[in-house]
């Protein structure tokens, strides 16, 4: 049975994911270190893990499998979930799969190296937009349908 796992600590699309989970009658699990409000929706479960680096990521990686959907911006977590057979989406709707995860992981590592070599090359990318939210909603709908069909 399909489960949507949300790496929830910095996820800007929790509400959109809950709408899709509800529409499909799919269980959704919000995994975080705390600080998020639990949902009253019976399909949505909140899991609070201990503080520490990557604890939420490890929790998700240990459980995500074929037929599940993972929503995360964490590329190493995405790589583990793709390897386990789960469908993975970034918050902007970009799907990560076995054909692109290697390149995305390499780019992430390269950018981390560049940022550490140049203290003036800091900061994030562009702000999260309404178009990103819309792209995510469309992609999650498509990926959830595909995951349920497995």
Backbone as CSV, one residue per row, in Angstrom:
resi,resn,N_x,N_y,N_z,CA_x,CA_y,CA_z,C_x,C_y,C_z
1,UNK,0.842,-1.180,0.000,0.000,0.000,0.000,0.888,1.246,0.000
2,UNK,0.568,2.178,-0.829,1.345,3.406,-0.994,1.282,4.293,0.248
3,UNK,2.453,4.828,0.613,2.576,5.800,1.695,3.327,6.996,1.133
4,UNK,2.891,8.201,1.468,3.615,9.417,1.105,4.392,9.857,2.339
5,UNK,5.723,9.828,2.233,6.593,10.279,3.325,7.040,11.705,3.026
6,UNK,6.894,12.583,4.005,7.286,13.974,3.852,8.436,14.271,4.809
7,UNK,9.563,14.704,4.260,10.674,15.218,5.064,10.224,16.620,5.471
8,UNK,9.588,16.713,6.639,8.718,17.853,6.943,9.372,19.073,7.572
9,UNK,10.591,18.988,8.062,11.162,20.118,8.798,11.158,21.423,8.004
10,UNK,11.521,21.404,6.761,11.561,22.635,5.966,10.709,22.508,4.704
11,UNK,9.670,21.707,4.785,8.846,21.439,3.602,7.776,22.514,3.416
12,UNK,7.797,23.225,2.282,6.804,24.278,2.052,5.500,23.777,1.424
13,UNK,5.388,22.469,1.177,4.222,21.956,0.450,3.463,20.872,1.228
14,UNK,3.479,20.955,2.538,2.777,19.956,3.352,1.269,19.986,3.076
15,UNK,0.687,21.167,2.991,-0.761,21.281,2.769,-1.155,20.694,1.416
16,UNK,-0.346,20.957,0.392,-0.638,20.412,-0.941,-0.546,18.887,-0.928
17,UNK,0.463,18.360,-0.247,0.625,16.907,-0.162,-0.552,16.275,0.572
18,UNK,-1.029,16.935,1.611,-2.175,16.406,2.350,-3.421,16.359,1.466
19,UNK,-3.604,17.359,0.622,-4.759,17.351,-0.290,-4.702,16.154,-1.228
20,UNK,-3.517,15.887,-1.788,-3.371,14.759,-2.714,-3.558,13.437,-1.968
21,UNK,-2.977,13.315,-0.782,-3.126,12.091,0.001,-4.603,11.835,0.321
22,UNK,-5.321,12.868,0.686,-6.739,12.741,1.006,-7.542,12.340,-0.226
23,UNK,-7.260,12.985,-1.350,-7.976,12.682,-2.590,-7.795,11.216,-2.989
24,UNK,-6.618,10.660,-2.745,-6.326,9.277,-3.133,-6.541,8.273,-2.000
25,UNK,-6.876,8.754,-0.814,-7.059,7.850,0.313,-5.767,7.153,0.713
26,UNK,-4.662,7.888,0.612,-3.334,7.339,0.878,-2.811,7.883,2.204
27,UNK,-2.162,7.022,2.965,-1.555,7.439,4.234,-0.376,8.364,3.961
28,UNK,-0.271,9.422,4.761,0.835,10.370,4.643,1.525,10.475,5.997
29,UNK,2.864,10.435,5.984,3.637,10.496,7.216,4.548,11.720,7.168
30,UNK,4.332,12.643,8.108,5.176,13.829,8.249,6.273,13.501,9.257
31,UNK,7.525,13.515,8.820,8.639,13.153,9.693,9.454,14.406,9.978
32,UNK,9.622,14.722,11.286,10.363,15.929,11.643,10.983,15.781,13.027
33,UNK,11.800,16.767,13.372,12.388,16.830,14.707,11.457,17.540,15.686
34,UNK,10.291,17.919,15.247,9.326,18.617,16.087,9.060,20.002,15.545
35,UNK,8.160,20.694,16.174,7.876,22.062,15.769,6.840,22.192,14.676
36,UNK,6.225,21.086,14.252,5.141,21.204,13.279,3.850,20.775,13.957
37,UNK,2.784,21.383,13.536,1.473,21.110,14.123,0.909,19.822,13.513
38,UNK,0.506,18.866,14.339,-0.104,17.645,13.814,-1.416,17.956,13.090
39,UNK,-1.725,17.188,12.089,-2.948,17.365,11.323,-4.086,16.592,11.977
40,UNK,-5.285,17.104,11.839,-6.476,16.407,12.339,-6.937,15.339,11.343
41,UNK,-6.364,15.328,10.162,-6.725,14.367,9.121,-6.317,12.960,9.573
42,UNK,-7.236,12.002,9.570,-6.888,10.644,10.013,-5.890,9.936,9.099
43,UNK,-5.709,10.407,7.874,-4.732,9.806,6.967,-3.314,10.328,7.210
44,UNK,-3.188,11.381,8.008,-1.890,12.024,8.214,-1.355,11.687,9.602
45,UNK,-0.167,11.111,9.604,0.511,10.754,10.850,1.739,11.646,11.007
46,UNK,1.968,12.151,12.202,3.175,12.927,12.495,4.125,12.058,13.298
47,UNK,5.361,11.968,12.813,6.394,11.219,13.511,7.465,12.220,13.917
48,UNK,7.745,12.270,15.211,8.772,13.170,15.720,9.975,12.331,16.127
49,UNK,11.092,12.603,15.479,12.321,11.860,15.754,13.222,12.702,16.650
50,UNK,14.242,12.065,17.202,15.185,12.770,18.071,15.943,13.838,17.287
51,UNK,16.384,14.872,18.011,17.233,15.890,17.388,18.540,15.248,16.955
52,UNK,19.110,15.802,15.925,20.389,15.295,15.441,20.425,15.357,13.937
53,UNK,21.629,15.392,13.393,21.742,15.494,11.947,21.218,14.244,11.247
54,UNK,20.361,14.460,10.304,19.852,13.409,9.417,19.035,12.313,10.100
55,UNK,18.543,12.535,11.310,17.752,11.506,11.993,16.431,11.281,11.247
56,UNK,15.767,12.353,10.848,14.516,12.219,10.087,14.785,11.543,8.745
57,UNK,15.893,11.905,8.108,16.245,11.300,6.826,16.458,9.795,6.972
58,UNK,17.165,9.397,8.009,17.415,7.967,8.234,16.110,7.220,8.493
59,UNK,15.199,7.853,9.240,13.914,7.219,9.536,13.158,6.950,8.235
60,UNK,13.121,7.942,7.363,12.412,7.782,6.085,13.114,6.746,5.216
61,UNK,14.433,6.836,5.097,15.195,5.920,4.240,15.025,4.464,4.661
62,UNK,14.864,4.214,5.948,14.680,2.848,6.443,13.322,2.272,6.077
63,UNK,12.348,3.134,5.747,10.985,2.663,5.523,10.490,2.785,4.088
64,UNK,10.982,3.751,3.347,10.488,3.978,1.979,10.879,2.809,1.080
65,UNK,9.936,2.379,0.286,10.160,1.229,-0.584,9.345,1.370,-1.869
66,UNK,9.385,0.364,-2.694,8.655,0.349,-3.959,7.181,0.628,-3.706
67,UNK,6.620,1.569,-4.442,5.221,1.925,-4.297,4.978,3.102,-3.370
68,UNK,6.030,3.577,-2.702,5.905,4.740,-1.833,6.351,5.998,-2.562
69,UNK,5.978,7.140,-2.009,6.367,8.444,-2.542,7.077,9.193,-1.415
70,UNK,8.215,9.805,-1.733,8.970,10.588,-0.755,9.082,12.013,-1.271
71,UNK,8.776,12.982,-0.426,8.914,14.398,-0.760,10.042,14.955,0.096
72,UNK,11.113,15.392,-0.561,12.270,15.908,0.159,13.095,16.825,-0.728
73,UNK,13.804,17.710,-0.079,14.789,18.544,-0.763,16.193,18.051,-0.482
74,UNK,16.303,16.999,0.318,17.594,16.441,0.716,18.035,15.412,-0.329
75,UNK,19.076,15.737,-1.077,19.487,14.901,-2.198,20.053,13.545,-1.748
76,UNK,20.901,13.473,-0.709,21.345,12.144,-0.282,20.184,11.242,0.168
77,UNK,19.187,11.808,0.859,18.002,11.026,1.213,17.281,10.581,-0.053
78,UNK,17.130,11.478,-1.009,16.468,11.136,-2.268,17.173,9.971,-2.950
79,UNK,18.497,9.993,-2.960,19.268,8.920,-3.605,18.986,7.577,-2.934
80,UNK,18.930,7.554,-1.607,18.641,6.307,-0.887,17.237,5.803,-1.203
81,UNK,16.283,6.713,-1.273,14.901,6.324,-1.535,14.717,5.850,-2.977
82,UNK,15.392,6.503,-3.920,15.349,6.053,-5.313,15.918,4.639,-5.405
83,UNK,17.040,4.402,-4.723,17.660,3.071,-4.735,16.727,2.012,-4.154
84,UNK,15.869,2.415,-3.205,14.925,1.482,-2.587,13.674,1.270,-3.440
85,UNK,13.549,2.017,-4.533,12.409,1.854,-5.430,11.283,2.841,-5.239
86,UNK,11.432,3.769,-4.289,10.381,4.765,-4.055,10.408,5.837,-5.138
87,UNK,9.286,6.484,-5.328,9.208,7.643,-6.219,9.538,8.860,-5.366
88,UNK,10.374,9.769,-5.896,10.854,10.900,-5.106,10.586,12.206,-5.835
89,UNK,10.062,13.180,-5.085,9.820,14.521,-5.616,10.511,15.551,-4.746
90,UNK,11.087,16.561,-5.394,11.558,17.741,-4.680,10.356,18.660,-4.496
91,UNK,10.513,19.676,-3.648,9.397,20.580,-3.339,8.905,21.358,-4.546
92,UNK,9.749,21.529,-5.550,9.343,22.282,-6.741,8.711,21.393,-7.810
93,UNK,8.495,20.122,-7.498,7.849,19.211,-8.437,8.819,18.417,-9.302
94,UNK,10.118,18.660,-9.161,11.101,17.901,-9.942,11.151,16.466,-9.434
95,UNK,10.972,15.526,-10.354,11.037,14.119,-9.968,12.479,13.637,-10.047
96,UNK,12.893,12.918,-9.028,14.226,12.323,-9.003,14.060,10.821,-9.176
97,UNK,14.830,10.255,-10.100,14.710,8.825,-10.396,16.079,8.278,-10.759
98,UNK,16.138,7.006,-11.085,17.428,6.368,-11.324,18.185,6.951,-12.521
99,UNK,17.505,7.639,-13.424,18.171,8.214,-14.590,18.786,9.588,-14.330
100,UNK,18.367,10.275,-13.252,18.927,11.609,-13.017,19.540,11.805,-11.631
101,UNK,19.355,10.856,-10.709,19.809,11.079,-9.341,21.333,11.189,-9.252
102,UNK,22.063,10.463,-10.074,23.524,10.556,-10.054,24.004,11.950,-10.399
103,UNK,23.438,12.534,-11.428,23.817,13.885,-11.842,23.414,14.913,-10.786
104,UNK,22.228,14.780,-10.213,21.759,15.715,-9.202,22.652,15.632,-7.950
105,UNK,23.026,14.425,-7.571,23.900,14.230,-6.412,25.288,14.823,-6.675
106,UNK,25.817,14.602,-7.885,27.131,15.157,-8.232,27.104,16.683,-8.247
107,UNK,26.046,17.272,-8.769,25.913,18.732,-8.793,25.823,19.277,-7.374
108,UNK,25.073,18.600,-6.516,24.974,19.020,-5.118,26.341,19.006,-4.452
109,UNK,27.101,17.940,-4.673,28.437,17.837,-4.072,29.377,18.907,-4.615
110,UNK,29.297,19.171,-5.915,30.134,20.204,-6.523,29.814,21.577,-5.941
111,UNK,28.542,21.880,-5.823,28.147,23.181,-5.279,28.563,23.314,-3.811
112,UNK,28.491,22.237,-3.053,28.944,22.279,-1.658,30.442,22.559,-1.606
113,UNK,31.209,21.937,-2.497,32.653,22.185,-2.555,32.943,23.632,-2.931
114,UNK,32.204,24.169,-3.894,32.414,25.560,-4.309,32.086,26.532,-3.178
115,UNK,30.989,26.259,-2.462,30.620,27.138,-1.347,31.655,27.089,-0.233
116,UNK,32.214,25.915,0.028,33.205,25.820,1.103,34.526,26.465,0.698
117,UNK,34.819,26.512,-0.599,36.068,27.118,-1.075,35.978,28.636,-1.165
118,UNK,34.777,29.174,-1.285,34.595,30.614,-1.443,33.571,31.107,-0.418
119,UNK,34.022,31.718,0.671,33.080,32.144,1.707,32.090,33.208,1.234
120,UNK,32.351,33.835,0.092,31.426,34.851,-0.426,30.344,34.241,-1.310
121,UNK,30.474,32.964,-1.641,29.491,32.274,-2.475,28.521,31.532,-1.551
122,UNK,27.740,32.274,-0.820,26.795,31.691,0.124,25.384,32.063,-0.300
123,UNK,24.436,31.518,0.379,23.038,31.849,0.102,22.378,30.780,-0.736
124,UNK,21.085,30.842,-0.745,20.312,29.845,-1.467,20.024,30.267,-2.884
125,UNK,19.176,29.511,-3.508,18.759,29.801,-4.871,17.612,30.785,-4.867
126,UNK,16.799,30.679,-5.878,15.662,31.590,-5.990,14.582,31.222,-4.980
127,UNK,13.729,32.168,-4.620,12.671,31.887,-3.646,11.630,30.912,-4.212
128,UNK,10.953,30.212,-3.320,9.895,29.282,-3.689,8.715,30.085,-4.219
129,UNK,8.198,29.712,-5.383,7.163,30.519,-6.039,5.829,29.779,-6.139
130,UNK,4.804,30.512,-6.552,3.496,29.906,-6.799,3.582,28.891,-7.928
131,UNK,4.426,29.164,-8.910,4.610,28.217,-10.020,5.231,26.915,-9.510
132,UNK,6.189,27.017,-8.571,6.790,25.824,-7.974,5.723,25.006,-7.247
133,UNK,4.872,25.687,-6.498,3.805,25.024,-5.743,2.851,24.305,-6.696
134,UNK,2.495,24.963,-7.770,1.598,24.375,-8.758,2.246,23.175,-9.453
135,UNK,3.521,23.309,-9.813,4.263,22.206,-10.440,4.341,21.009,-9.494
136,UNK,4.564,21.297,-8.206,4.633,20.227,-7.218,3.300,19.486,-7.139
137,UNK,2.220,20.213,-7.046,0.892,19.617,-6.917,0.590,18.709,-8.111
138,UNK,0.892,19.186,-9.301,0.679,18.389,-10.511,1.557,17.137,-10.509
139,UNK,2.822,17.298,-10.144,3.751,16.168,-10.138,3.358,15.143,-9.069
140,UNK,2.961,15.604,-7.882,2.572,14.667,-6.827,1.336,13.884,-7.234
141,UNK,0.407,14.532,-7.886,-0.789,13.829,-8.377,-0.379,12.712,-9.340
142,UNK,0.483,13.028,-10.294,0.937,12.052,-11.289,1.710,10.908,-10.646
143,UNK,2.645,11.247,-9.759,3.493,10.242,-9.128,2.698,9.359,-8.179
144,UNK,1.728,9.929,-7.476,0.885,9.127,-6.573,0.062,8.122,-7.351
145,UNK,-0.478,8.552,-8.469,-1.238,7.599,-9.316,-0.341,6.464,-9.766
146,UNK,0.869,6.795,-10.211,1.816,5.770,-10.679,2.229,4.833,-9.538
147,UNK,2.448,5.381,-8.346,2.855,4.560,-7.204,1.736,3.611,-6.797
148,UNK,0.503,4.071,-6.827,-0.625,3.222,-6.459,-0.811,2.087,-7.447
149,UNK,-0.386,2.281,-8.692,-0.549,1.266,-9.722,0.482,0.143,-9.599
150,UNK,1.523,0.357,-8.795,2.566,-0.686,-8.653,2.096,-1.855,-7.818
